[in-house]
Amino acid sequence: MANLSNSLAKLPRIYASDHFQYAVSAKELYQFLLPLPPSPTLKQAPMPYGRWIDHRVMYYGFEAGYDFVLLEEKASLKESRHSPDFSLSLNMAKELARLERTAQGREARYHFINFEQELTKQDLRKTYGEKLDKKVKQLNQLVLPEKHPIH
């Protein structure tokens, strides 16, 4: 897909997660969706990361443990002086990207959708390959009757 934004920010990295199969860093997503410095078309500076993530979680009803988990285990929202990073499920990341209603949001959302489509293709190829291997093994295990020499 062509780059829809003129942003220098990189698309958020998708990584394997202990909690979700695949996840995205909330801070990386924020940095891509709301790059600094803001574009000249914006009338005001983007909302700071901590307020942005808190607002999205509370307003849209995302659930801790289901949609996101705290990446820094020892930090809590109230104890930390900085805003902690969260590991977002791909579904939450897609939803946050869609909610921005910007070119960057569309680009991030398509990035996540394309990733999931590639996974599906790989799973289908793997499943087909496994079924084919199983069928070949079954065929190889067939006991063919021995030909008896004609006397």
C-alpha positions in Angstrom: 0.0 0.0 0.0 1.2 3.5 -0.8 2.2 5.7 2.1 -0.8 7.8 2.7 0.8 10.2 5.1 3.7 12.6 4.8 4.7 11.8 8.3 8.3 10.9 9.1 7.1 8.6 11.9 7.4 4.9 11.3 4.4 2.5 11.3 4.0 0.9 14.7 5.8 -2.4 15.1 3.7 -5.5 15.5 5.3 -8.0 17.9 4.6 -11.4 19.5 3.3 -10.9 23.0 3.0 -13.1 26.0 -0.6 -11.8 26.7 -1.9 -11.4 23.1 -0.8 -13.4 20.1 0.4 -10.2 18.5 0.4 -6.7 20.0 1.4 -3.1 19.3 3.0 -0.5 21.7 0.5 2.2 22.6 3.3 4.8 22.6 4.5 3.7 19.1 0.9 3.9 17.8 0.4 7.4 19.4 3.7 8.6 17.9 2.6 7.5 14.5 -1.0 8.8 14.7 -0.1 12.1 16.3 3.4 13.0 15.2 5.3 16.0 16.6 5.6 18.6 15.4 1.9 18.8 14.5 1.0 19.4 10.9 0.4 23.1 10.0 -3.3 22.3 9.3 -3.9 21.5 13.0 -5.2 24.4 15.0 -3.8 23.0 18.3 -1.1 20.7 19.5 -2.0 17.0 19.9 -3.2 15.8 23.2 -0.2 14.5 25.4 0.2 10.7 25.3 -0.9 10.1 28.9 -4.2 12.0 28.4 -4.7 10.5 24.9 -4.5 6.8 26.1 -6.5 7.5 29.3 -9.2 9.2 27.3 -9.5 6.5 24.7 -9.5 3.7 27.4 -12.2 5.4 29.5 -14.4 6.9 26.8 -14.5 3.9 24.5 -14.6 1.2 27.2 -11.5 -0.7 26.5 -10.7 -3.4 29.1 -7.4 -4.0 30.9 -6.3 -7.6 30.4 -8.6 -8.1 27.4 -7.7 -5.1 25.1 -4.4 -3.9 26.7 -1.9 -4.7 29.4 0.7 -2.6 31.2 4.1 -3.2 29.7 6.0 -1.9 32.7 4.9 -4.4 35.4 6.2 -2.4 38.4 4.7 0.9 37.2 1.1 1.8 37.9 -0.7 4.7 36.4 -0.8 6.6 39.7 2.8 5.8 40.9 4.6 6.6 37.7 5.9 10.1 36.9 5.8 9.3 33.2 3.0 7.7 31.3 3.6 4.0 31.1 3.5 2.1 27.8 0.8 -0.5 27.1 0.7 -3.6 25.0 -2.4 -3.3 22.8 -4.2 -6.1 21.1 -4.4 -5.8 17.4 -8.1 -5.2 17.6 -7.7 -2.3 20.0 -4.9 -0.9 17.8 -7.1 -1.1 14.7 -9.9 0.6 16.6 -7.7 3.4 17.9 -6.4 4.0 14.4 -9.9 4.2 13.0 -11.0 6.6 15.7 -8.4 9.2 14.7 -10.1 9.7 11.3 -6.8 10.8 9.7 -4.6 9.6 6.8 -2.2 8.2 9.5 -5.0 6.4 11.2 -6.1 4.8 7.9 -2.5 3.8 7.1 -2.0 2.2 10.5 -5.3 0.4 10.3 -4.5 -1.0 6.9 -1.0 -2.0 8.2 -2.7 -4.1 10.9 -5.3 -5.5 8.6 -2.6 -6.5 6.0 -0.6 -8.2 8.8 -3.6 -10.3 9.8 -4.4 -11.2 6.2 -0.8 -12.4 5.7 -1.1 -14.5 8.9 -4.3 -16.0 7.6 -2.6 -16.9 4.2 0.3 -18.4 6.0 -2.0 -20.4 8.3 -4.0 -21.7 5.3 -0.8 -22.7 3.5 0.4 -24.5 6.6 -2.9 -26.2 7.1 -3.0 -27.3 3.5 0.6 -28.5 3.7 -0.1 -30.5 6.8 -3.1 -32.1 5.3 -1.2 -33.0 2.2 1.7 -34.5 4.3 -0.9 -36.5 6.2 -2.5 -37.8 3.0 1.0 -38.8 1.6 1.8 -40.6 4.8 -1.5 -42.5 4.6 -0.9 -43.4 1.1 2.6 -44.6 1.9 1.2 -46.8 4.7 -1.2 -48.6 2.4 -0.2 -52.2 2.1 -0.4 -53.1 -1.5 -1.1 -56.7 -2.2 2.0 -58.5 -3.3 1.9 -59.7 -6.9 2.0 -63.4 -7.0 4.1 -64.8 -9.8 2.0 -66.8 -12.2 3.3 -70.4 -12.4 
